[in-house]
Amino acid sequence: MVPVSSARKDYDDCTAKYGRYGIPIYLVVDPYAAEVVVHTQPTGTGYIAAHTHKYGTGKLPVDLADGRTFTLDLDELPRPEPETGAH
């Protein structure tokens, strides 16, 4: 999951690094934006494809490089706790 403080690192730095190293699939789960971004087709500078899926839209099948399928339930992902005001 993406803590607010590391959003830039996860979206930018890691996306470029993991693509460069040939990681076939990189999922970024962002509870603050209530979305999952699936990066595929790695290149030397990142990924060619990035598909965004909103929380609450059912099951997301993700085809893995070894031929298996991982299913992520977008209805069951954690959401951040609402902030409470100072007393």
PyRosetta script that sets phi, psi and omega in degrees:
from pyrosetta import init, pose_from_sequence

init()
pose = pose_from_sequence("MVPVSSARKDYDDCTAKYGRYGIPIYLVVDPYAAEVVVHTQPTGTGYIAAHTHKYGTGKLPVDLADGRTFTLDLDELPRPEPETGAH")
pose.set_psi(1, 158.8)
pose.set_omega(1, -174.6)
pose.set_phi(2, -103.8)
pose.set_psi(2, 105.0)
pose.set_omega(2, 170.8)
pose.set_phi(3, -68.3)
pose.set_psi(3, 152.8)
pose.set_omega(3, -177.5)
pose.set_phi(4, -54.2)
pose.set_psi(4, -41.0)
pose.set_omega(4, -175.9)
pose.set_phi(5, -66.3)
pose.set_psi(5, -22.6)
pose.set_omega(5, -177.2)
pose.set_phi(6, -110.2)
pose.set_psi(6, 13.1)
pose.set_omega(6, -176.4)
pose.set_phi(7, -57.4)
pose.set_psi(7, -46.7)
pose.set_omega(7, -179.1)
pose.set_phi(8, -62.5)
pose.set_psi(8, -43.6)
pose.set_omega(8, 179.9)
pose.set_phi(9, -60.3)
pose.set_psi(9, -47.4)
pose.set_omega(9, -177.4)
pose.set_phi(10, -67.9)
pose.set_psi(10, -41.5)
pose.set_omega(10, -176.9)
pose.set_phi(11, -78.2)
pose.set_psi(11, -37.6)
pose.set_omega(11, -173.7)
pose.set_phi(12, -102.0)
pose.set_psi(12, -64.0)
pose.set_omega(12, -174.2)
pose.set_phi(13, -61.2)
pose.set_psi(13, -51.3)
pose.set_omega(13, -176.9)
pose.set_phi(14, -69.2)
pose.set_psi(14, -35.7)
pose.set_omega(14, 178.9)
pose.set_phi(15, -60.6)
pose.set_psi(15, -44.7)
pose.set_omega(15, 179.1)
pose.set_phi(16, -66.3)
pose.set_psi(16, -45.0)
pose.set_omega(16, -177.0)
pose.set_phi(17, -65.1)
pose.set_psi(17, -48.3)
pose.set_omega(17, -176.8)
pose.set_phi(18, -66.2)
pose.set_psi(18, -36.9)
pose.set_omega(18, 175.4)
pose.set_phi(19, -62.8)
pose.set_psi(19, -44.6)
pose.set_omega(19, -179.8)
pose.set_phi(20, -60.8)
pose.set_psi(20, -35.9)
pose.set_omega(20, 179.4)
pose.set_phi(21, -84.0)
pose.set_psi(21, 1.1)
pose.set_omega(21, 175.1)
pose.set_phi(22, 79.1)
pose.set_psi(22, 19.7)
pose.set_omega(22, 176.4)
pose.set_phi(23, -64.2)
pose.set_psi(23, 119.4)
pose.set_omega(23, -169.9)
pose.set_phi(24, -67.5)
pose.set_psi(24, -31.7)
pose.set_omega(24, -178.6)
pose.set_phi(25, -140.3)
pose.set_psi(25, 133.2)
pose.set_omega(25, 177.3)
pose.set_phi(26, -130.3)
pose.set_psi(26, 116.9)
pose.set_omega(26, 178.8)
pose.set_phi(27, -103.0)
pose.set_psi(27, 131.5)
pose.set_omega(27, 173.8)
pose.set_phi(28, -113.5)
pose.set_psi(28, 115.0)
pose.set_omega(28, 178.5)
pose.set_phi(29, -98.7)
pose.set_psi(29, 116.0)
pose.set_omega(29, -175.8)
pose.set_phi(30, -118.4)
pose.set_psi(30, 98.4)
pose.set_omega(30, -178.3)
pose.set_phi(31, -68.3)
pose.set_psi(31, -24.7)
pose.set_omega(31, -179.3)
pose.set_phi(32, -73.2)
pose.set_psi(32, -34.0)
pose.set_omega(32, 175.8)
pose.set_phi(33, -93.0)
pose.set_psi(33, -6.9)
pose.set_omega(33, -177.7)
pose.set_phi(34, 54.5)
pose.set_psi(34, 50.8)
pose.set_omega(34, 179.9)
pose.set_phi(35, -151.2)
pose.set_psi(35, 160.7)
pose.set_omega(35, 175.0)
pose.set_phi(36, -123.1)
pose.set_psi(36, 130.9)
pose.set_omega(36, 176.5)
pose.set_phi(37, -110.3)
pose.set_psi(37, 124.8)
pose.set_omega(37, 179.5)
pose.set_phi(38, -105.2)
pose.set_psi(38, 114.3)
pose.set_omega(38, 178.6)
pose.set_phi(39, -98.4)
pose.set_psi(39, 132.0)
pose.set_omega(39, 178.4)
pose.set_phi(40, -138.3)
pose.set_psi(40, 171.6)
pose.set_omega(40, 179.0)
pose.set_phi(41, 62.0)
pose.set_psi(41, 68.5)
pose.set_omega(41, -177.7)
pose.set_phi(42, -64.3)
pose.set_psi(42, 148.6)
pose.set_omega(42, 175.9)
pose.set_phi(43, -134.4)
pose.set_psi(43, -177.6)
pose.set_omega(43, 178.3)
pose.set_phi(44, -68.1)
pose.set_psi(44, -14.6)
pose.set_omega(44, -177.6)
pose.set_phi(45, -120.6)
pose.set_psi(45, 2.5)
pose.set_omega(45, -178.8)
pose.set_phi(46, 152.0)
pose.set_psi(46, -128.1)
pose.set_omega(46, 179.8)
pose.set_phi(47, -132.7)
pose.set_psi(47, 145.5)
pose.set_omega(47, 178.3)
pose.set_phi(48, -75.6)
pose.set_psi(48, -41.1)
pose.set_omega(48, -174.0)
pose.set_phi(49, -116.0)
pose.set_psi(49, 139.4)
pose.set_omega(49, 174.2)
pose.set_phi(50, -141.3)
pose.set_psi(50, 121.5)
pose.set_omega(50, -179.3)
pose.set_phi(51, -118.9)
pose.set_psi(51, 129.4)
pose.set_omega(51, -178.3)
pose.set_phi(52, -100.1)
pose.set_psi(52, 135.5)
pose.set_omega(52, 179.7)
pose.set_phi(53, -128.6)
pose.set_psi(53, 127.1)
pose.set_omega(53, -178.5)
pose.set_phi(54, -78.7)
pose.set_psi(54, 146.9)
pose.set_omega(54, 171.5)
pose.set_phi(55, -56.1)
pose.set_psi(55, 151.0)
pose.set_omega(55, 174.2)
pose.set_phi(56, 79.5)
pose.set_psi(56, 18.2)
pose.set_omega(56, -178.3)
pose.set_phi(57, -113.5)
pose.set_psi(57, 25.4)
pose.set_omega(57, 174.0)
pose.set_phi(58, 90.9)
pose.set_psi(58, -153.6)
pose.set_omega(58, -175.5)
pose.set_phi(59, -93.7)
pose.set_psi(59, 135.3)
pose.set_omega(59, -179.3)
pose.set_phi(60, -112.2)
pose.set_psi(60, 108.1)
pose.set_omega(60, 175.5)
pose.set_phi(61, -78.6)
pose.set_psi(61, 132.8)
pose.set_omega(61, 178.9)
pose.set_phi(62, -120.3)
pose.set_psi(62, 116.0)
pose.set_omega(62, 179.7)
pose.set_phi(63, -77.0)
pose.set_psi(63, 119.9)
pose.set_omega(63, -178.9)
pose.set_phi(64, -86.6)
pose.set_psi(64, 160.1)
pose.set_omega(64, -176.2)
pose.set_phi(65, -62.9)
pose.set_psi(65, -25.4)
pose.set_omega(65, -177.5)
pose.set_phi(66, -89.9)
pose.set_psi(66, 8.6)
pose.set_omega(66, 177.1)
pose.set_phi(67, 95.9)
pose.set_psi(67, -13.2)
pose.set_omega(67, 177.0)
pose.set_phi(68, -79.4)
pose.set_psi(68, 166.0)
pose.set_omega(68, 176.4)
pose.set_phi(69, -121.7)
pose.set_psi(69, 127.1)
pose.set_omega(69, 174.4)
pose.set_phi(70, -99.0)
pose.set_psi(70, 133.6)
pose.set_omega(70, 179.2)
pose.set_phi(71, -112.1)
pose.set_psi(71, 121.8)
pose.set_omega(71, 178.9)
pose.set_phi(72, -103.9)
pose.set_psi(72, 123.6)
pose.set_omega(72, -179.6)
pose.set_phi(73, -86.3)
pose.set_psi(73, 104.6)
pose.set_omega(73, -177.2)
pose.set_phi(74, -71.5)
pose.set_psi(74, -11.5)
pose.set_omega(74, 177.4)
pose.set_phi(75, -84.9)
pose.set_psi(75, -14.5)
pose.set_omega(75, -173.1)
pose.set_phi(76, -112.6)
pose.set_psi(76, 10.4)
pose.set_omega(76, -177.4)
pose.set_phi(77, -76.8)
pose.set_psi(77, 147.0)
pose.set_omega(77, -178.8)
pose.set_phi(78, -70.4)
pose.set_psi(78, 148.9)
pose.set_omega(78, 175.6)
pose.set_phi(79, -118.6)
pose.set_psi(79, 152.1)
pose.set_omega(79, -179.8)
pose.set_phi(80, -66.4)
pose.set_psi(80, 151.0)
pose.set_omega(80, 176.2)
pose.set_phi(81, -70.4)
pose.set_psi(81, 139.9)
pose.set_omega(81, 177.2)
pose.set_phi(82, -64.6)
pose.set_psi(82, 141.8)
pose.set_omega(82, 179.3)
pose.set_phi(83, -77.1)
pose.set_psi(83, 141.4)
pose.set_omega(83, 177.0)
pose.set_phi(84, -103.8)
pose.set_psi(84, 146.9)
pose.set_omega(84, -179.0)
pose.set_phi(85, -72.5)
pose.set_psi(85, 158.7)
pose.set_omega(85, 178.3)
pose.set_phi(86, -70.1)
pose.set_psi(86, 145.7)
pose.set_omega(86, -179.8)
pose.set_phi(87, -95.9)
pose.dump_pdb("model.pdb")
